[in-house]
Amino acid sequence: MAQPVFVVQTSTANTASVLAGLRRCGTDPCLTEDPDVVRRAERVVLPGVGALASAMDHLDSIGMTSALTERFLQGLPTLAVCLGLQLLASGSQESPGRRALGIFPGQAQRFPASVKVPQLGWNRIVAQESCRLLRDGYAYFANSYCLKQAPRGWRAAFADYGGSFVAALERGDVLACQFHPELSSAFGLDLLKRWLTTSALKGVLPC
């Protein structure tokens, strides 16, 4: 039986592509809005497309904020995608004054006026040599905001679009991608498979 992976319903995310990508990796993904499931699950995905404030408002409304914060801080196998990565920071220029999860300090910033916004399409990422999950390659992006620097204690991959920005972060079994691995062809699916085989909690929480 394929291992279940729980995908948080953020109300702003394109969950269909995330679920499809996980199925292509041989998993059994399930959508959830249950904080207790997120606390107990073997693996959790936090996707996101859209505005940070809207995503955080929904997570707050379903009581998910503390469950996700606990999970990320404990280093449990968790994947954040696109806006999901920005939700780990303190906030974003997109939503002034709206606090995000605050797993690490920093603000997501809008790409400079010298490039077309949003960034839509393929871009090359370069991973630090110390990365365990991330590799060099080409990934698909759809974003207007980004982190300019990697937070302390995290390994990172970078890309360039009007200047260097954080393409992905990893720390232990936590992986956060500004790009969409589920839309990044074989490169993205290989990354998902590596994350799916990281160490995890004992036992399986069924869908």
C-alpha positions as a printed Julia matrix, in Angstrom:
207×3 Matrix{Float64}:
  0.0    0.0     0.0
  1.32   3.47   -0.93
  2.22   5.65    2.02
 -0.28   8.45    2.73
  0.86  12.05    2.43
 -1.4   14.76    3.82
 -1.76  17.97    1.83
 -2.99  21.02    3.75
 -5.94  22.73    2.12
 -4.92  26.4     2.18
 -7.84  27.68    0.03
 -5.35  29.5    -2.24
 -3.39  26.54   -3.53
 -3.6   24.67   -6.8
 -3.82  21.36   -4.98
 -4.74  19.34   -8.08
 -1.22  19.52   -9.49
  0.35  18.76   -6.11
 -1.85  15.7    -5.62
 -1.12  14.51   -9.15
  2.63  14.89   -8.66
  2.57  12.95   -5.41
  0.58  10.16   -7.03
  3.17   9.93   -9.81
  5.71   9.28   -7.05
  3.69   6.3    -5.81
  2.1    7.93   -2.76
 -1.49   8.12   -1.59
 -2.14  11.85   -0.99
 -5.07  13.15    1.04
 -6.34  16.69    1.54
 -6.85  17.8     5.13
 -7.96  20.8     7.18
 -7.54  18.93   10.48
 -4.75  20.27   12.73
 -4.58  17.0    14.68
 -3.91  15.1    11.46
 -1.11  17.51   10.6
  0.46  17.01   14.03
  0.34  13.19   13.76
  0.91  12.55   10.06
  4.04  10.9     8.76
  4.42  13.44    5.94
  2.71  16.76    5.26
  2.75  19.13    2.27
  1.95  22.84    2.59
  1.24  24.16   -0.91
  0.36  27.7    -1.79
 -0.58  29.95   -4.69
 -1.87  33.49   -4.24
 -1.61  36.11   -1.52
  0.12  35.5     1.8
 -2.56  37.28    3.82
 -5.36  35.15    2.35
 -3.46  31.94    3.0
 -2.66  32.9     6.6
 -6.25  34.0     7.25
 -7.49  30.59    6.15
 -4.89  28.69    8.18
 -5.85  30.74   11.24
 -9.57  30.14   10.63
 -9.16  26.35   10.7
 -6.74  26.33   13.65
 -3.87  25.13   11.49
 -1.25  27.77   12.3
  0.02  26.29   15.57
 -0.02  22.73   14.2
  2.15  23.71   11.24
  4.46  25.8    13.4
  5.0   22.89   15.79
  5.67  20.53   12.91
  8.23  22.76   11.2
 10.03  23.55   14.45
 10.2   19.83   15.34
 11.73  19.09   11.94
  9.12  16.5    10.96
  9.03  15.51    7.26
  7.24  18.49    5.74
  7.29  20.01    2.26
  6.35  23.64    1.56
  5.69  24.64   -2.06
  5.74  28.1    -3.7
  3.86  30.48   -1.37
  4.33  27.74    1.23
  8.02  28.65    1.43
  7.2   32.33    1.99
  4.77  31.38    4.77
  7.75  30.08    6.75
  9.22  33.59    6.95
  8.11  36.45    9.19
  6.03  38.08    6.47
  6.05  39.61    3.01
  6.04  42.98    1.29
  2.9   41.69   -0.4
  0.94  41.85    2.88
  2.47  44.57    5.09
  1.84  43.98    8.78
  0.47  40.45    8.29
  2.59  37.96   10.19
  3.34  34.62    8.58
  4.39  31.46   10.47
  7.7   32.98   11.51
  9.73  29.77   11.45
 12.69  31.97   10.55
 13.15  35.76   10.34
 12.93  37.59    7.03
 10.51  39.18    4.61
  9.63  38.02    1.11
 10.36  40.83   -1.35
  8.9   41.68   -4.74
 11.12  41.11   -7.77
 12.67  44.36   -9.08
 11.01  46.45  -11.75
 13.76  45.45  -14.18
 12.12  42.04  -14.76
  8.63  40.94  -15.73
  6.45  40.04  -12.74
  5.35  37.39  -12.06
  8.19  35.12  -13.01
  6.51  32.4   -15.04
  8.53  29.56  -16.47
 11.73  27.59  -16.14
 14.82  28.81  -14.34
 18.09  27.19  -13.37
 18.72  26.52   -9.68
 22.11  25.9    -8.12
 22.27  24.03   -4.81
 24.88  24.51   -2.12
 27.3   21.58   -1.91
 26.08  20.8     1.6
 22.5   20.13    0.44
 21.21  16.62    1.05
 18.0   16.77   -1.02
 18.47  19.66   -3.44
 20.39  19.35   -6.71
 21.32  21.67   -9.58
 18.82  21.73  -12.42
 15.9   23.5   -14.04
 12.62  24.04  -12.23
  9.31  25.72  -12.96
  8.49  28.96  -11.12
  5.35  31.08  -10.78
  6.08  33.86   -8.29
  6.18  37.61   -7.83
  7.86  37.6    -4.4
 10.91  35.79   -3.08
 13.43  35.56   -0.26
 16.74  37.23   -1.02
 18.8   35.45    1.61
 18.77  31.99    3.14
 17.99  31.98    6.88
 20.7   30.9     9.27
 20.87  27.15    9.81
 19.21  26.25    6.48
 20.86  24.83    3.37
 19.75  26.5     0.16
 19.56  26.49   -3.6
 19.54  29.77   -5.5
 18.3   31.07   -8.84
 18.66  34.4   -10.63
 15.82  36.65  -11.78
 16.72  40.31  -11.56
 19.31  39.19   -9.01
 19.93  36.14   -6.86
 17.03  34.74   -4.81
 16.28  31.66   -2.74
 14.92  28.89   -4.94
 14.62  26.32   -2.15
 15.59  25.57    1.43
 16.17  22.41    3.4
 16.85  21.59    7.04
 16.73  17.97    8.11
 13.5   16.46    6.79
 11.94  19.86    6.05
 12.05  20.96    2.4
 10.71  24.29    1.1
 10.63  25.07   -2.63
  9.82  28.44   -4.17
  9.41  26.55   -7.45
  6.8   23.88   -8.17
  8.47  20.45   -8.02
  5.23  18.82   -9.16
  5.42  20.86  -12.41
  9.18  20.53  -12.9
  9.25  17.35  -14.98
 11.74  14.62  -14.05
 13.89  17.03  -12.02
 11.0   17.9    -9.73
  9.7   14.35   -9.4
 13.18  13.11   -8.48
 13.29  15.75   -5.73
  9.88  14.68   -4.44
 11.02  11.07   -4.35
 14.13  11.98   -2.36
 12.01  13.86    0.16
  9.57  10.95    0.37
 12.4    8.63    1.41
 13.82  10.83    4.18
 13.56   9.56    7.74
 10.05   9.8     9.13
  7.93   9.07   12.17
  7.25   5.46   13.03
  3.8    4.27   12.1
  1.41   5.47    9.44
 -1.68   7.61    9.83
 -4.15   6.33    7.19
 -6.27   8.62    5.05
